[in-house]
Amino acid sequence: QVQLVESGGGSVQPGGSLRLSCAASRNTFDNYAIGWFRQAPGKEREGVACISSYGGLTNYSDSVKGRFSISRDNAKSTVDLQMNSLKPEDTAVYYCAAGHYTYLVQGLIRYLEGWGQGTQVTVSS
């Protein structure tokens, strides 16, 4: 089973940018599609963006489309999430997870693996 570790969170003012990184522990990283999810206090975990195993397909939630960009480097076993034009409603703990691309697009969390501890993103003035 792949293990993932998130990093790169922090505090930023509205309109600012952050870049999150998801690092994997297995050398079979390129077998997995990877997705970013977030969970705000009192809310359910929601999908943000996902990318297929070799990066040819990406998908974004409507709330981040045009502001966030997901990419991966299989040689380094990492998936990054570039977040621009951040809004207070982007405040959440961000997680990455691995699985089939279709499951990630559909947000079928119970079929995903590798959940890390998450990284906090706070957008506030």
C-alpha positions as CSV (number, residue, x, y, z in Angstrom):
1,Q,0.0,0.0,0.0
2,V,1.3,3.4,-0.9
3,Q,1.9,5.9,1.9
4,L,1.6,9.7,1.2
5,V,2.9,12.7,3.0
6,E,1.6,16.2,2.5
7,S,3.5,19.4,2.9
8,G,3.5,23.0,2.0
9,G,0.6,24.4,3.9
10,G,0.6,27.7,5.7
11,S,-1.2,31.0,6.2
12,V,-1.7,33.4,3.4
13,Q,-3.8,36.5,2.7
14,P,-6.7,36.4,0.3
15,G,-5.4,36.6,-3.3
16,G,-2.2,34.9,-2.3
17,S,-0.6,31.6,-3.5
18,L,0.6,28.4,-1.9
19,R,2.1,25.2,-3.4
20,L,1.3,21.9,-1.7
21,S,3.3,18.8,-2.3
22,C,2.4,15.1,-1.9
23,A,5.2,12.7,-1.6
24,A,4.9,8.9,-1.9
25,S,6.9,6.2,-0.2
26,R,6.7,3.5,-2.9
27,N,8.5,3.2,-6.2
28,T,5.3,2.0,-7.8
29,F,4.0,5.5,-7.5
30,D,3.3,5.8,-11.2
31,N,0.7,3.0,-10.9
32,Y,-1.6,5.3,-9.0
33,A,-3.7,8.3,-9.9
34,I,-3.5,10.9,-7.1
35,G,-6.0,13.3,-5.8
36,W,-6.1,16.3,-3.4
37,F,-9.0,16.6,-1.0
38,R,-9.8,19.1,1.7
39,Q,-11.8,19.2,4.9
40,A,-12.9,22.4,6.6
41,P,-14.1,22.3,10.2
42,G,-17.7,20.9,10.4
43,K,-17.7,19.9,6.8
44,E,-17.3,16.7,4.8
45,R,-14.1,16.0,3.0
46,E,-14.3,17.1,-0.6
47,G,-12.3,16.5,-3.7
48,V,-10.3,19.4,-5.1
49,A,-8.2,18.0,-8.0
50,C,-6.9,14.8,-9.3
51,I,-4.4,13.6,-11.9
52,S,-4.0,10.3,-13.7
53,S,-1.1,8.0,-13.2
54,Y,1.0,9.5,-16.0
55,G,-0.5,12.9,-15.9
56,G,-2.5,12.9,-19.1
57,L,-5.8,13.5,-17.4
58,T,-6.7,16.1,-14.7
59,N,-10.0,17.0,-13.1
60,Y,-10.9,20.0,-10.8
61,S,-13.8,20.8,-8.6
62,D,-15.8,23.8,-9.8
63,S,-14.8,25.8,-6.8
64,V,-11.1,25.7,-7.7
65,K,-11.2,25.5,-11.5
66,G,-9.0,28.2,-13.0
67,R,-7.2,28.9,-9.7
68,F,-5.6,25.6,-8.8
69,S,-3.3,23.5,-10.9
70,I,-2.2,19.9,-10.3
71,S,0.9,18.3,-11.6
72,R,3.1,15.3,-11.0
73,D,6.7,14.2,-11.3
74,N,6.9,10.4,-11.3
75,A,10.7,10.4,-11.2
76,K,10.4,12.2,-7.8
77,S,7.2,10.4,-6.7
78,T,5.5,13.7,-6.0
79,V,2.3,15.4,-6.9
80,D,2.0,19.2,-6.5
81,L,-1.0,21.4,-6.1
82,Q,-0.4,25.1,-7.1
83,M,-3.1,27.2,-5.5
84,N,-3.5,30.8,-6.7
85,S,-6.0,33.5,-6.0
86,L,-6.8,31.9,-2.7
87,K,-10.0,32.8,-0.9
88,P,-11.0,32.5,2.8
89,E,-13.3,29.6,1.8
90,D,-10.2,27.6,0.7
91,T,-9.2,27.3,4.4
92,A,-9.1,23.7,5.3
93,V,-6.8,20.7,6.0
94,Y,-5.6,19.4,2.6
95,Y,-5.0,15.7,2.1
96,C,-3.7,13.6,-0.8
97,A,-4.8,10.1,-1.6
98,A,-4.1,7.4,-4.2
99,G,-6.3,5.1,-6.3
100,H,-8.0,4.7,-9.6
101,Y,-8.6,7.9,-11.5
102,T,-12.3,7.2,-11.9
103,Y,-12.7,6.7,-8.1
104,L,-10.9,10.0,-7.5
105,V,-13.0,11.9,-10.0
106,Q,-16.2,10.5,-8.4
107,G,-14.9,11.2,-4.9
108,L,-15.2,7.6,-3.8
109,I,-13.1,8.1,-0.7
110,R,-13.7,4.6,0.7
111,Y,-11.8,3.1,-2.3
112,L,-8.8,5.4,-1.9
113,E,-5.6,4.7,0.1
114,G,-2.5,6.4,1.4
115,W,-4.1,9.1,3.4
116,G,-1.5,11.2,5.2
117,Q,-1.9,13.6,8.2
118,G,-2.8,16.5,6.0
119,T,-1.5,20.0,5.8
120,Q,-3.3,23.1,7.0
121,V,-4.1,25.9,4.7
122,T,-5.4,29.1,6.2
123,V,-6.5,32.1,4.1
124,S,-7.3,35.1,6.2
125,S,-6.6,38.8,6.2
